[in-house]
């Protein structure tokens, strides 16, 4: 399973290099949420960069000779997933034939106060307009708190592995603050000083939501129906169910983006259980685990959490 079934165009590319696959997933994959449905009439849209013939040829060439991407990432090694995601986008916007990266992580300051920063400013040659692009990659686990009906949930019921991070808080910051920096008078003045008037506003929100096992918690408003809705399990529920089988790999955070292909460090379920029992006894956060086939390719992914999560 080289890439998710909901990305038929990317699947057909059959990319083999992990960082090139991450690049395609990050920049050309489907959005986690449809921001237009969450902020209708606000003038902000999902980032939509089509997989053109030129981009397809470029990705294939990069897959054969990935050293430029490897060198780019090594120049500023990322220790956090969000920074890695940003670096992939910066590389893409710099190298893509239809875009020019104008600035990234550009702070907006008023006096001695930093109001925020522009994640990316780029020029789109096809639309002949500058674009203000905000970036986010998130993985959330559902936890029913307020809703009672089967067909609904709220964004506040989707938590990051550290529980401080919540989907509703992230959306509020993206839609009410980050994406509006180019509308702020100070932000507009900064853009004007660079010759960038009235940029288009886009958000590239990638990631996945994990439905709780044993609770058919529906996705929140705006969720992209083209995406699968995998599950997360308390460790005891996973141990006693039929899912604790097969060949398993625990994914480090920087490998959470594109599906695993030819993975190593494969573990048997009984070995992973011992490891995770010790981890969760110390209050460790949930981990992302993939089941792999005989070739080490991902067949499905899930989160495993301690039995007291998220109350730890």
N, C-alpha and C positions, 0 to 999 in steps of 0.2 A: 504494500500500500504506500507508494511513494509520496503521495499528497492526498488530502482529503477528497472524498468523492464529491463534495460540494464545490470543488474547484476543477471542473473537467478540463478547462484549458491548461491550467498549471499541471495537472496530472499528465496530460498528453505530452508535456515537455520532457518528462522522464529525466529530470535533473538528478545528478548523482552527488555533487559536492555539497556538504552540509551547509556551508555558509552561503553558497549560491542559492540553495533551496530556501534558506531563511530570507534571503534578499527578495526572491520572488514572492514568498508568502507575505512578507511585510509590506511590500510596495504595490503588489498587484493582486493580492488576495482579497477575499470578501470582508466587508466591515462587520464588526461585532454588533453594532446597533445602527439603525437608520436615523441619523441625526436630524434629517429633514422632518421626520415624523415627531420628533421630540421638541423641536423648536420651529414650528411652521411659520413662515413669513419673516424669520429672523435674518435671512440672507446668508446663512451658513449651510454648507452642503458637505456630504461625504466626499473624500478625495477619490476621484475615479480616474485612474490612468489605464486606458485600455491596453490589452496585450496585442499590440500591433505586430505585423510581420517583421518590422525592424527590431522591435524589442525581443521578439522570439529569437531572431538570429543572434542578437547581442547576448542573450542569456545562454544560448547554446555555446557560443564562442567562449564566454566567461566560464562556463562549466568545464570546457576542455582545458582552459588556461586560467585558473582562478587566482594566480599570484597577485594581480593588481588589487583584488578585494582582500586577500590575505594580508598584504602589506598595509593597506588602508586601515584595517582593523587593528593590526599590530602597532601602528603608529600611536594610537591612543586606546590602549586596551580597556575594555569596559568590564567592570566588576558587577554591574547591575543590569538587569534585563532591559529596563527602560532606556539606559544609555546605549546598550548594544542595538536596540531597535532604532534609535536615533541615528547612530553611525551608519547603519544600513541605508536609511533614507538619504543621508547626506551623500553617500557614495552614489546612489542611484541618480539623484538630482544633478550631481556633478557630471556623471558619465552619460546620461541619457541624451539622445539626439534631439529630443523635443523640449528639454528643460534646461534652465541655467540656474544653479543655486546662487542666490545673491547674498544671503546672510543666514546664519543660524545661531540660536541661543543669544540673540541680540537683546540686551537689557533695555528696559524703558524706565528712565529715572526722572524724578521731579525733585529738584533740590538734592537732599541727601537720602531720599527714599526711593527704593526700587519698587515700581508698581507691578512689574512682571517682566517677561521676556518673550520675544517672538521665537518660537521653536524653529521655524523655517520661513524664509522669504525666497520665492523662486519666480522665475519668469517662464510662462507657458507659451511656447512659440505657436502652438496650434490655436490657442484662444487670443494670443497677442495681448496678454494681460499679466501683470504681476499677481502673485498669489501669496496670501498669508496662510500657512499651513501649521496646524497644531497636531501633535503626535501623542498617542497613548497606546500602550499594550497592557491588557489586564486579563487576569484569570480569577474568576469569582466562584465561590461555592454558595449554593442556595441554603438558606436557613429560615424556615417559616417563623415569623414573629407576630404579624398583625393580620394577614389575610386569612379568610376562612373558606372562600369559594375555590373550587378546584381549578377554575380557568383563569386565575389571575395571581399576580404577585406584585410587589412594589420593588423599586430599585434599592430600597434600604434593606431588603432581605437577601442581598447578594454581597457576600463578604470576601475580602482577600484572605489568603492564608494567615496573615498577621492580625486579622479582625479589625484593626484600626482603619484599614482601607475598605471603603464601601462604595458600591456602584453609584448610589445617589449623590454622595459627596464628590465623586470624580466627575459626574455629569454636570453638577452644579458649577464646579470650577471650570470645566471645559467650555460650557455654553454661556455662563454668565460673566466669566472673567477672561480666560485665556483667549478665546476666539474673538473677544470684543476689544482687545488691545488696539487693533487697527482703527477702531472707532473712537477711542479715547483721544481727547485733544492733545495730550502729550505724545501719545503714540502716533497720531496723524502728523504732528510736527516733525517727529523723528523720521517718519517715512518720507515726508516731503523733502527733507534735507538730503535724502538719497534719491530723489526723483521718482519716488514710488507713490503715485496717487491712486486712491480708491482701489486697493487690491481686492481681488476675490478672496473669500474666506472659506477655508476648508478644514475638516477634521479627518484624520486617519486614525480611527479607533479599531484596533485589532485585539484578538484574544478569544476566550471561550468561557462559557458558563457551564457549571457542573451541577446537575440536579441532584438533590439528596436521594440516596437509596431509600426505598420504602415510603417516599413522599412525592407524589406527582406534582410538585410545585411547578407551576407554569412559568415560562420566562417573563421578564418584565416588559412593559411597553417599549416598543421600538426595536425589540430583538429581531435580528435578521433570520427569517424563517428558513433560509437556505442552509443554515449551519446546523450541525448535529447538536444534541444536548446530552453529553456524556454524564456519568454519575460520579459522586463521591461517596465514600463509605467510612463509617466508624470502623476501627480495626476489628473489633469483635464481630460486627455484622459481616464484614468481608471474610473473616476466618470461618464463620459458621455457614456461609453461603456457598453456592456452586461456583462463584467467581474466583475463588482462591485456588487457581490452577494454572497450568501452562508455564511459559517462559516469560520472565518479568525483568524489566530494566527500570531502575529509578533514574529519572531524568534530572540532571543538575539544571539550575534555573536558566542558564544561558542556552540550553537546548530545548526550551519549551516551545519554540516557534513552530517550525515545520515538522511534520511527522518524521519519526526516526526511520532511518534506512540502514540496514546492515549494522545494527547496534552490537556492542560488546558489553562486558560486565553483566552478562545475563545471570539471573538468580532463580533458584527454585522457590516456590511459595513458602515452604517451611523455613528456609534460610532468611527470607525477607521478613517473615513474621517475627523471628527472634530479633532481628535488627531494629524493626520498627517498635516493638514493645519496649525496648531499651530507650529508644529515641523519645517516644511519647511519655514514658515515665519521667523523663527530665523536662517535660513541658514543651517538647519540640513542635514546630509547626507542621501542618499537613504536607505531604510529599506527592509529587506527580509521578505516577507509575504507568508504564506502557506494557501491554502484552504484545509479544512479538512472535512471528512465525518461524519456521525452521531456518530461514535465511536472515533472521534478525531484523526483519522489517515490521514496523508497527502495524498492529491489527486493531487495537483500540487503546484508549487512554482513560485513566481514572485518577482521582485523588484519594488518598488514604489519610485519615486523621485519627488522633487519639479519641477515646470514647468520651472525654469531657469537653472536647472542642465543640463550640467556640468559647466555652466558659472557663478557659484556662488563662 
